[in-house]
Amino acid sequence: MNDKRKTTGLRRDRDGLSRRDFLKRAAAVAAAPLIVPSSVLGLEGHTAPSDRVTTAIIGNGSCGGGVHVPQDSLRDDIEMLAVCDVQRDRREKARKAIEDSYGQRQRPCHVKAYNDFREILARRDIDAVTVVPLHYWHSVMAIMAAQAGKHVYVEKMCSVTLGEARALGDAVERYGIVLQHGTQGRSGLYFRHATELVKNGRIGKVLRVEVMAVDFPPVRPGRRGPVGAPMGRGKEVPVPDGLDWDLYLGPCPWRPYEGDLDVGGVWFGSAADFGIHPVDSAQMVAGLDGTGPIEIYPGGTGGYERLMCKYANGVEFTAFKPGDPDQGDFGIRVTGTEGTIAVDRGRCKVTPAYLDRRPVGPDDWRVDPTVSQPVWRAASSVVASNTRKGLGDEDSWGWLAAHKTNWLRCIRTGRSPPLMWSGHAARRRSAS
């Protein structure tokens, strides 16, 4: 018995560490200060892991893989858990880009790549998805994501038909998710500044709104397939390894693979493609959010669309008017009884200029501060900027980052993005 008591604390395990040595080392570790990175605790501007929104990106092409993946991988307020694309090389490229970005900042990475977006929707640990496949998939995926309880950022166009748009609006309301449409001009400083000027009566009563023609090719009727399906070269060829052709077509009528994934065949023209950007900005700047036109007169020449609309308050709205040399792409002009505002992605010009010399004050009407967060270098130069700024794409993509910041804030607070469903809201009111 005595011998046994003397040797109890000296017994060694297989690696030669005695119980007494183990207890000494454990005590030393307990006494030492615990050092953890500030990012783990959410200090120094970092977001604590428990507060991050977990996300996935569906569609890893030129916009999804070329814009959303690199931007989102640098965000501290989200945790990217998945990417998805029907082309294997694209999804693997996106996955590696996220791993590399996280690795450079010594941040753990748990991203997985998927072929079928439904596997992402089935994951309970993913809070939100960015939907960036080809146009004809947008509303279908967004509705399915809402049904799965995921918040949605859907790139333009959010739908191909009015019926799809209304179904998407219904799904957002029914399932209580936060949806943001990818019209990032709404979160740009120039358009926000113009909105504040109009709302505070600087140009008087709004009379007329003109949306300038977006400088892209006209509609080519012979190139458009059903609901925007891709057009091939006329001869069926084997589907290459790494491409899920059935999922690529999705809701489109089936057709054989002809070796052509050229999205040029998906072009819908100014009205339904890039024209969505200035039209949405014009609605906001002119104070027409939450309403829709009561009269629409379609037209156009030479393949370029032109729509003339009239609103219940008497405002005349024209899209798309040929631009003047001083007006850039995505530009709009709002004319009031006291003056005019011309705004695009490079400047906000007010005529006469004195209407913009007094800054919008704290007692004036202001755009909801949660609409965007200034994240680019032009943030301090917007007031009274009556000369064109040489702003590049970095600033336009800065608007996208701000737009997504607004979406993420709304997810955390339970608020809705500011009037992203103007027409849907108007229809709801008229039906009640």
Order of alpha helices (4+ residues) and beta strands (2+ residues): alpha-alpha-alpha-beta-alpha-beta-alpha-beta-alpha-beta-alpha-beta-alpha-beta-alpha-beta-alpha-alpha-beta-beta-beta-beta-beta-beta-alpha-alpha
